[in-house]
């Protein structure tokens, strides 16, 4: 009787660790993409750099403003299969803003 409850608790803890790790990767991807865009790298190259850091299936949105660039990265974290497979996934996101660099 205790073993199934223990397994469910361990799976829940593993899912929470996965959620935290995904959040860190999303933050890093937003930062790297914003820095590349601020350096005036080609947009495709900057987004490819962000996708290298971001989790699989993450969405990267870039918005240019007057003197700034804003990047929002969103990813979905699905619960572990089996016991928590019926639960919907959680969406994690991060935004990063960088000032564009002056070209000399």
N, CA, C and O atoms as a MOPAC input file, in Angstrom:
PM7 MOZYME 1SCF
protein

 N      0.81800 1    -1.19600 1     0.00000 1
 C      0.00000 1     0.00000 1     0.00000 1
 C      0.86700 1     1.26900 1     0.00000 1
 O      0.51800 1     2.26400 1    -0.63600 1
 N      1.96100 1     1.22700 1     0.69300 1
 C      2.83200 1     2.39800 1     0.80100 1
 C      3.65400 1     2.58200 1    -0.48000 1
 O      3.94500 1     3.71300 1    -0.86900 1
 N      4.02100 1     1.49800 1    -1.12500 1
 C      4.87900 1     1.57200 1    -2.30300 1
 C      4.26600 1     2.38900 1    -3.43900 1
 O      4.97200 1     3.22100 1    -4.00900 1
 N      2.98900 1     2.20000 1    -3.80400 1
 C      2.42900 1     3.04700 1    -4.86800 1
 C      2.40700 1     4.53900 1    -4.51100 1
 O      2.62000 1     5.38400 1    -5.38000 1
 N      2.15700 1     4.85800 1    -3.26900 1
 C      2.16700 1     6.26000 1    -2.83900 1
 C      3.58700 1     6.81200 1    -2.92400 1
 O      3.78900 1     7.94700 1    -3.35600 1
 N      4.56100 1     6.01800 1    -2.51600 1
 C      5.95500 1     6.44100 1    -2.58500 1
 C      6.38800 1     6.67400 1    -4.03100 1
 O      7.08600 1     7.64600 1    -4.31900 1
 N      5.98400 1     5.80100 1    -4.93000 1
 C      6.30100 1     5.96400 1    -6.35100 1
 C      5.66600 1     7.24000 1    -6.89300 1
 O      6.30200 1     7.97800 1    -7.64500 1
 N      4.41500 1     7.50400 1    -6.51400 1
 C      3.73600 1     8.72300 1    -6.97400 1
 C      4.43700 1     9.97300 1    -6.46300 1
 O      4.56400 1    10.95200 1    -7.19700 1
 N      4.89000 1     9.95400 1    -5.22300 1
 C      5.59800 1    11.10200 1    -4.65400 1
 C      6.93300 1    11.30700 1    -5.37400 1
 O      7.29800 1    12.44100 1    -5.68200 1
 N      7.65700 1    10.23100 1    -5.64200 1
 C      8.94300 1    10.34000 1    -6.34100 1
 C      8.72600 1    10.87500 1    -7.75500 1
 O      9.48000 1    11.73400 1    -8.21200 1
 N      7.70600 1    10.37900 1    -8.44900 1
 C      7.42400 1    10.89900 1    -9.79400 1
 C      7.06300 1    12.38200 1    -9.74400 1
 O      7.46400 1    13.14600 1   -10.62200 1
 N      6.31700 1    12.78900 1    -8.73800 1
 C      5.98700 1    14.20800 1    -8.58500 1
 C      7.21600 1    15.05600 1    -8.35300 1
 O      7.32800 1    16.14800 1    -8.91000 1
 N      8.14000 1    14.57300 1    -7.54100 1
 C      9.37500 1    15.31100 1    -7.28200 1
 C     10.24800 1    15.39200 1    -8.53100 1
 O     10.84900 1    16.43000 1    -8.80900 1
 N     10.31500 1    14.30000 1    -9.27600 1
 C     11.08100 1    14.30400 1   -10.53100 1
 C     10.47900 1    15.31300 1   -11.49900 1
 O     11.21300 1    16.01600 1   -12.19400 1
 N      9.16300 1    15.39200 1   -11.55300 1
 C      8.50300 1    16.34300 1   -12.43700 1
 C      8.81100 1    17.77800 1   -12.01900 1
 O      9.01300 1    18.64100 1   -12.87400 1
 N      8.84900 1    18.04200 1   -10.70900 1
 C      9.18100 1    19.39000 1   -10.24100 1
 C     10.61700 1    19.76600 1   -10.59500 1
 O     10.88200 1    20.91100 1   -10.96100 1
 N     11.54000 1    18.82200 1   -10.49100 1
 C     12.92900 1    19.08600 1   -10.88300 1
 C     12.99400 1    19.36100 1   -12.38500 1
 O     13.72200 1    20.25000 1   -12.82700 1
 N     12.23600 1    18.60300 1   -13.16200 1
 C     12.18300 1    18.82200 1   -14.60600 1
 C     11.62900 1    20.20600 1   -14.92600 1
 O     12.10400 1    20.87300 1   -15.84500 1
 N     10.63400 1    20.62900 1   -14.17600 1
 C     10.05100 1    21.95800 1   -14.36100 1
 C     11.09000 1    23.04300 1   -14.09500 1
 O     11.18900 1    24.00800 1   -14.85400 1
 N     11.85800 1    22.89200 1   -13.03100 1
 C     12.90500 1    23.86700 1   -12.71000 1
 C     14.00200 1    23.90600 1   -13.75800 1
 O     14.46500 1    24.98300 1   -14.13500 1
 N     14.41700 1    22.74400 1   -14.23000 1
 C     15.46500 1    22.69200 1   -15.25100 1
 C     14.99400 1    23.32500 1   -16.55700 1
 O     15.76000 1    24.01200 1   -17.23200 1
 N     13.74100 1    23.09200 1   -16.90700 1
 C     13.19700 1    23.71200 1   -18.12500 1
 C     13.13500 1    25.21800 1   -17.98900 1
 O     13.41700 1    25.93200 1   -18.95100 1
 N     12.77100 1    25.72300 1   -16.81100 1
 C     12.72400 1    27.17200 1   -16.59400 1
 C     14.10600 1    27.78000 1   -16.76500 1
 O     14.23600 1    28.84700 1   -17.36600 1
 N     15.12900 1    27.13500 1   -16.25800 1
 C     16.49900 1    27.64300 1   -16.39900 1
 C     16.89900 1    27.68600 1   -17.87700 1
 O     17.49400 1    28.66500 1   -18.32700 1
 N     16.58000 1    26.64300 1   -18.62500 1
 C     16.92100 1    26.60700 1   -20.05400 1
 C     16.17200 1    27.68800 1   -20.83000 1
 O     16.72900 1    28.27000 1   -21.76100 1
 N     14.91800 1    27.96600 1   -20.46400 1
 C     14.12800 1    28.99900 1   -21.13800 1
 C     14.73200 1    30.37700 1   -20.85300 1
 O     14.82200 1    31.20900 1   -21.75600 1
 N     15.14100 1    30.62200 1   -19.62100 1
 C     15.77300 1    31.90100 1   -19.26400 1
 C     17.06800 1    32.08100 1   -20.04900 1
 O     17.31600 1    33.15500 1   -20.59800 1
 N     17.89100 1    31.04200 1   -20.10800 1
 C     19.15400 1    31.11500 1   -20.85100 1
 C     18.92000 1    31.34800 1   -22.34000 1
 O     19.64600 1    32.12000 1   -22.96700 1
 N     17.92000 1    30.69100 1   -22.90900 1
 C     17.63800 1    30.85500 1   -24.33900 1
 C     17.18400 1    32.27700 1   -24.64100 1
 O     17.59500 1    32.85700 1   -25.64600 1
 N     16.33900 1    32.84700 1   -23.78000 1
 C     15.88400 1    34.22400 1   -23.99600 1
 C     17.06000 1    35.19500 1   -23.91200 1
 O     17.17100 1    36.11600 1   -24.72200 1
 N     17.92300 1    34.98800 1   -22.94500 1
 C     19.07400 1    35.88200 1   -22.78600 1
 C     20.02700 1    35.79600 1   -23.97200 1
 O     20.46100 1    36.82000 1   -24.50000 1
 N     20.35200 1    34.57700 1   -24.38900 1
 C     21.28600 1    34.40600 1   -25.50500 1
 C     20.73200 1    34.97900 1   -26.80500 1
 O     21.46400 1    35.60900 1   -27.56900 1
 N     19.45200 1    34.76500 1   -27.05700 1
 C     18.84700 1    35.28500 1   -28.28200 1
 C     18.82600 1    36.80700 1   -28.26600 1
 O     19.12800 1    37.44300 1   -29.27500 1
 N     18.47100 1    37.39600 1   -27.12400 1
 C     18.42900 1    38.86200 1   -27.02400 1
 C     19.81800 1    39.46100 1   -27.20900 1
 O     19.96400 1    40.48600 1   -27.87500 1
 N     20.82600 1    38.84200 1   -26.63600 1
 C     22.19200 1    39.35600 1   -26.80300 1
 C     22.62900 1    39.28000 1   -28.25800 1
 O     23.24100 1    40.21800 1   -28.77000 1
 N     22.32400 1    38.17900 1   -28.92800 1
 C     22.71100 1    38.03800 1   -30.33300 1
 C     21.98000 1    39.05900 1   -31.20000 1
 O     22.57800 1    39.65400 1   -32.09700 1
 N     20.69700 1    39.26200 1   -30.93800 1
 C     19.93400 1    40.25000 1   -31.71200 1
 C     20.45200 1    41.66400 1   -31.43900 1
 O     20.48600 1    42.49300 1   -32.34800 1
 N     20.85700 1    41.94900 1   -30.19200 1
 C     21.37700 1    43.27200 1   -29.85200 1
 C     22.70800 1    43.53800 1   -30.54600 1
 O     23.03700 1    44.68800 1   -30.83800 1
 N     23.47900 1    42.47300 1   -30.81200 1
 C     24.75100 1    42.62100 1   -31.54100 1
 C     24.52300 1    42.78400 1   -33.03200 1
 O     25.47500 1    42.94700 1   -33.79600 1
 N     23.26800 1    42.74100 1   -33.44700 1
 C     22.87000 1    42.86800 1   -34.84900 1
 C     23.26800 1    41.64000 1   -35.66200 1
 O     23.56900 1    41.74100 1   -36.85100 1
 N     23.26600 1    40.46700 1   -34.99800 1
 C     23.43300 1    39.21400 1   -35.73600 1
 C     22.19900 1    39.00100 1   -36.60100 1
 O     21.13300 1    39.52300 1   -36.27500 1
 N     22.30900 1    38.25700 1   -37.68400 1
 C     21.11900 1    37.96500 1   -38.48900 1
 C     20.06000 1    37.26200 1   -37.62700 1
 O     20.39600 1    36.40600 1   -36.81000 1
 N     18.78400 1    37.62300 1   -37.80900 1
 C     17.72900 1    37.04100 1   -36.96800 1
 C     17.69800 1    35.51500 1   -36.98600 1
 O     17.48800 1    34.88900 1   -35.94700 1
 N     17.90300 1    34.91500 1   -38.14900 1
 C     17.87600 1    33.44900 1   -38.22400 1
 C     19.00600 1    32.84800 1   -37.38900 1
 O     18.82100 1    31.82100 1   -36.73600 1
 N     20.16700 1    33.48500 1   -37.41000 1
 C     21.30300 1    32.98700 1   -36.63900 1
 C     21.05700 1    33.16000 1   -35.13600 1
 O     21.39200 1    32.27300 1   -34.35000 1
 N     20.47800 1    34.28800 1   -34.73400 1
 C     20.19700 1    34.53300 1   -33.31900 1
 C     19.15600 1    33.55600 1   -32.78900 1
 O     19.29500 1    33.04100 1   -31.67900 1
 N     18.11600 1    33.29900 1   -33.57300 1
 C     17.07600 1    32.36200 1   -33.14900 1
 C     17.63100 1    30.94200 1   -33.10900 1
 O     17.26800 1    30.16300 1   -32.22700 1
 N     18.50500 1    30.59600 1   -34.05300 1
 C     19.13400 1    29.26700 1   -34.03200 1
 C     19.98600 1    29.10000 1   -32.77500 1
 O     20.02700 1    28.01400 1   -32.19700 1
 N     20.66000 1    30.15500 1   -32.35000 1
 C     21.44600 1    30.11000 1   -31.12600 1
 C     20.53700 1    29.87500 1   -29.92300 1
 O     20.86600 1    29.09400 1   -29.03000 1
 N     19.39500 1    30.55500 1   -29.90400 1
 C     18.44300 1    30.35900 1   -28.81300 1
 C     17.86200 1    28.95900 1   -28.80100 1
 O     17.65100 1    28.38300 1   -27.73400 1
 N     17.60000 1    28.40300 1   -29.98400 1
 C     17.03900 1    27.04400 1   -30.06600 1
 C     18.03100 1    25.98100 1   -29.60300 1
 O     17.62600 1    24.91000 1   -29.15100 1
 N     19.32600 1    26.26700 1   -29.71300 1
 C     20.33600 1    25.33300 1   -29.20600 1
 C     20.24400 1    25.22500 1   -27.68700 1
 O     20.47500 1    24.15600 1   -27.12100 1
 N     19.91000 1    26.32500 1   -27.03300 1
 C     19.84900 1    26.36300 1   -25.57700 1
 C     18.46900 1    25.95700 1   -25.06500 1
 O     18.35500 1    25.32400 1   -24.01600 1
 N     17.43100 1    26.31900 1   -25.80100 1
 C     16.05500 1    26.09600 1   -25.35800 1
 C     15.68700 1    24.61400 1   -25.39400 1
 O     16.29200 1    23.84000 1   -26.13600 1
 N     14.69900 1    24.22200 1   -24.59700 1
 C     14.21500 1    22.83600 1   -24.66300 1
 C     13.52100 1    22.56800 1   -25.99900 1
 O     13.09800 1    23.49800 1   -26.68500 1
 N     13.40900 1    21.30000 1   -26.35800 1
 C     12.74500 1    20.92700 1   -27.60500 1
 C     11.30400 1    21.42400 1   -27.60000 1
 O     10.60400 1    21.32700 1   -26.59200 1
 N     10.87600 1    21.95300 1   -28.73000 1
 C      9.50800 1    22.42600 1   -28.86900 1
 C      9.26800 1    23.82100 1   -28.32700 1
 O      8.12600 1    24.28000 1   -28.30400 1
 N     10.30900 1    24.50600 1   -27.89300 1
 C     10.15100 1    25.86000 1   -27.36000 1
 C      9.84500 1    26.83500 1   -28.49400 1
 O     10.28600 1    26.64500 1   -29.62700 1
 N      9.08600 1    27.87600 1   -28.17400 1
 C      8.74400 1    28.92200 1   -29.14100 1
 C      9.51800 1    30.18600 1   -28.77100 1
 O      9.53100 1    30.60100 1   -27.61100 1
 N     10.16000 1    30.79000 1   -29.76300 1
 C     10.94200 1    32.00800 1   -29.54600 1
 C     10.30800 1    33.13700 1   -30.34600 1
 O     10.18200 1    33.05100 1   -31.56700 1
 N      9.90900 1    34.20100 1   -29.64600 1
 C      9.31700 1    35.38000 1   -30.27800 1
 C     10.24700 1    36.57000 1   -30.07300 1
 O     10.68300 1    36.84700 1   -28.95500 1
 N     10.54600 1    37.27100 1   -31.17000 1
 C     11.44300 1    38.41900 1   -31.12800 1
 C     10.66800 1    39.66200 1   -31.53400 1
 O      9.95000 1    39.66400 1   -32.53400 1
 N     10.82300 1    40.72800 1   -30.73600 1
 C     10.19000 1    42.00900 1   -31.04600 1
 C     11.25400 1    43.09200 1   -30.95500 1
 O     11.93600 1    43.23500 1   -29.94000 1
 N     11.38000 1    43.84500 1   -32.03100 1
 C     12.32700 1    44.96000 1   -32.03100 1
 C     11.58200 1    46.23700 1   -31.68600 1
 O     10.49400 1    46.50300 1   -32.19600 1
 N     12.19700 1    47.02500 1   -30.80500 1
 C     11.66000 1    48.32700 1   -30.45400 1
 C     12.66500 1    49.39200 1   -30.83600 1
 O     13.65200 1    49.11200 1   -31.51600 1
 N     12.41800 1    50.58700 1   -30.40800 1
 C     13.33400 1    51.67500 1   -30.70900 1
 C     14.53200 1    51.59000 1   -29.77100 1
 O     14.45900 1    52.01700 1   -28.61900 1
 N     15.62400 1    51.04300 1   -30.26600 1
 C     16.84300 1    50.90900 1   -29.47800 1
 C     16.88900 1    49.68100 1   -28.58900 1
 O     17.85500 1    49.50200 1   -27.84700 1
 N     15.87800 1    48.83600 1   -28.64000 1
 C     15.87000 1    47.62700 1   -27.81300 1
 C     15.37200 1    46.44100 1   -28.61600 1
 O     14.76400 1    46.58500 1   -29.67600 1
 N     15.64700 1    45.27800 1   -28.08200 1
 C     15.10700 1    44.04800 1   -28.63600 1
 C     14.56200 1    43.24400 1   -27.45200 1
 O     15.20600 1    43.14600 1   -26.40800 1
 N     13.37400 1    42.67200 1   -27.62900 1
 C     12.72600 1    41.88900 1   -26.57100 1
 C     12.48000 1    40.48700 1   -27.10400 1
 O     11.90800 1    40.31000 1   -28.17900 1
 N     12.91800 1    39.49700 1   -26.34300 1
 C     12.76600 1    38.09700 1   -26.73100 1
 C     11.96200 1    37.37500 1   -25.65400 1
 O     12.26000 1    37.48000 1   -24.46400 1
 N     10.94200 1    36.64100 1   -26.08900 1
 C     10.13700 1    35.82500 1   -25.17800 1
 C     10.25000 1    34.37400 1   -25.62800 1
 O      9.97800 1    34.05300 1   -26.78500 1
 N     10.65000 1    33.50900 1   -24.71900 1
 C     10.76700 1    32.07800 1   -24.99700 1
 C      9.74100 1    31.35700 1   -24.13500 1
 O      9.65800 1    31.58800 1   -22.92900 1
 N      8.95900 1    30.48000 1   -24.76300 1
 C      7.92000 1    29.72500 1   -24.07400 1
 C      8.09400 1    28.24300 1   -24.37200 1
 O      8.33200 1    27.85500 1   -25.51600 1
 N      7.97500 1    27.41800 1   -23.33600 1
 C      8.06500 1    25.96600 1   -23.49900 1
 C      7.02300 1    25.31400 1   -22.60000 1
 O      6.63100 1    25.87300 1   -21.57600 1
 N      6.58900 1    24.14300 1   -22.99200 1
 C      5.60900 1    23.40100 1   -22.20300 1
 C      6.28100 1    22.19400 1   -21.56600 1
 O      7.04500 1    21.47700 1   -22.21200 1
 N      5.98500 1    21.98500 1   -20.29200 1
 C      6.52500 1    20.84500 1   -19.55700 1
 C      5.37100 1    19.88900 1   -19.28800 1
 O      4.41200 1    20.22700 1   -18.59400 1
 N      5.48300 1    18.69600 1   -19.84900 1
 C      4.46500 1    17.66300 1   -19.64400 1
 C      4.80400 1    16.86700 1   -18.39500 1
 O      5.97400 1    16.65000 1   -18.07700 1
 N      3.77300 1    16.43800 1   -17.70000 1
 C      3.98200 1    15.60300 1   -16.52700 1
 C      4.46300 1    14.22200 1   -16.92600 1
 O      4.26200 1    13.79900 1   -18.06500 1
 N      5.10000 1    13.51000 1   -15.99600 1
 C      5.55600 1    12.16600 1   -16.32500 1
 C      4.36700 1    11.27100 1   -16.64200 1
 O      3.28900 1    11.43300 1   -16.07100 1
 N      4.56800 1    10.33700 1   -17.54600 1
 C      3.48100 1     9.44900 1   -17.97500 1
 C      2.98800 1     8.56500 1   -16.84400 1
 O      3.48500 1     8.63900 1   -15.72000 1
 N      2.03000 1     7.74800 1   -17.14400 1
 C      1.49500 1     6.84200 1   -16.13500 1
 C      0.56700 1     7.55900 1   -15.18700 1
 O     -0.54700 1     7.92200 1   -15.56600 1
 N      0.99700 1     7.76500 1   -13.98100 1
 C      0.13800 1     8.32300 1   -12.93600 1
 C     -0.28800 1     9.75000 1   -13.25800 1
 O     -1.45300 1    10.09900 1   -13.07000 1
 N      0.63800 1    10.58500 1   -13.74100 1
 C      0.32500 1    11.99100 1   -13.99400 1
 C      0.07000 1    12.28200 1   -15.47000 1
 O     -0.02000 1    13.45000 1   -15.85000 1
 N     -0.04700 1    11.27500 1   -16.29500 1
 C     -0.24100 1    11.47200 1   -17.72400 1
 C     -1.52900 1    12.18500 1   -18.07300 1
 O     -1.62100 1    12.79700 1   -19.13800 1
 N     -2.52400 1    12.12400 1   -17.20900 1
 C     -3.81400 1    12.77300 1   -17.47100 1
 C     -3.78100 1    14.26600 1   -17.19000 1
 O     -4.67900 1    14.99000 1   -17.62000 1
 N     -2.76900 1    14.74200 1   -16.47800 1
 C     -2.68900 1    16.16300 1   -16.14800 1
 C     -2.19200 1    16.96700 1   -17.34800 1
 O     -1.35200 1    16.49000 1   -18.11100 1
 N     -2.70700 1    18.18100 1   -17.51400 1
 C     -2.19500 1    19.02000 1   -18.61000 1
 C     -0.78300 1    19.50100 1   -18.28500 1
 O     -0.38400 1    19.55900 1   -17.12100 1
 N     -0.04100 1    19.84100 1   -19.32700 1
 C      1.30900 1    20.35000 1   -19.13500 1
 C      1.29200 1    21.77800 1   -18.61600 1
 O      0.28100 1    22.47300 1   -18.72400 1
 N      2.40000 1    22.20900 1   -18.06000 1
 C      2.54500 1    23.58300 1   -17.59900 1
 C      3.40400 1    24.34800 1   -18.58700 1
 O      4.35300 1    23.80400 1   -19.15000 1
 N      3.07400 1    25.58800 1   -18.79100 1
 C      3.82800 1    26.44200 1   -19.69000 1
 C      4.77300 1    27.30900 1   -18.86400 1
 O      4.35000 1    27.96300 1   -17.91000 1
 N      6.04800 1    27.31300 1   -19.23100 1
 C      7.02500 1    28.19200 1   -18.60100 1
 C      7.53200 1    29.15600 1   -19.66100 1
 O      7.69300 1    28.79400 1   -20.82600 1
 N      7.77900 1    30.37600 1   -19.23900 1
 C      8.26900 1    31.36500 1   -20.20200 1
 C      9.22500 1    32.32400 1   -19.52400 1
 O      9.29100 1    32.42000 1   -18.29800 1
 N      9.96300 1    33.02900 1   -20.36300 1
 C     10.90700 1    34.02300 1   -19.88300 1
 C     11.06100 1    35.10300 1   -20.94600 1
 O     11.05100 1    34.81700 1   -22.14300 1
 N     11.20100 1    36.31700 1   -20.50600 1
 C     11.42300 1    37.44200 1   -21.41200 1
 C     12.76200 1    38.08000 1   -21.08700 1
 O     13.16600 1    38.15200 1   -19.92600 1
 N     13.44100 1    38.54000 1   -22.12200 1
 C     14.71500 1    39.22800 1   -21.94400 1
 C     14.73500 1    40.43500 1   -22.87500 1
 O     14.32600 1    40.35100 1   -24.03300 1
 N     15.21300 1    41.54800 1   -22.35600 1
 C     15.30400 1    42.79000 1   -23.13000 1
 C     16.75600 1    43.23000 1   -23.15000 1
 O     17.43100 1    43.22500 1   -22.12000 1
 N     17.22900 1    43.60900 1   -24.32300 1
 C     18.60600 1    44.08500 1   -24.46800 1
 C     18.61600 1    45.34600 1   -25.32200 1
 O     17.83700 1    45.47800 1   -26.26600 1
 N     19.50200 1    46.26200 1   -24.97900 1
 C     19.66100 1    47.47900 1   -25.78000 1
 C     20.50800 1    47.13900 1   -26.99200 1
 O     21.51800 1    46.44300 1   -26.88300 1
 N     20.08800 1    47.63600 1   -28.14800 1
 C     20.85400 1    47.36500 1   -29.36700 1
 C     22.17500 1    48.13500 1   -29.31100 1
 O     22.23700 1    49.26000 1   -28.81400 1
 N     23.21900 1    47.50400 1   -29.82900 1
 C     24.53100 1    48.11000 1   -29.82200 1
 C     24.69300 1    49.04100 1   -31.01000 1
 O     24.15300 1    48.78600 1   -32.08600 1
 N     25.42700 1    50.10300 1   -30.81700 1
 C     25.69400 1    51.04600 1   -31.89500 1
 C     26.77500 1    50.48700 1   -32.79700 1
 O     27.82000 1    50.05000 1   -32.31400 1
 N     26.54500 1    50.49300 1   -34.08800 1
 C     27.52600 1    50.01700 1   -35.05900 1
 C     28.45500 1    51.16400 1   -35.41600 1
 O     28.00200 1    52.26700 1   -35.72200 1
 N     29.75700 1    50.90200 1   -35.37500 1
 C     30.72200 1    51.95500 1   -35.71600 1
 C     31.42700 1    51.63400 1   -37.00800 1
 O     32.27500 1    52.40500 1   -37.45600 1

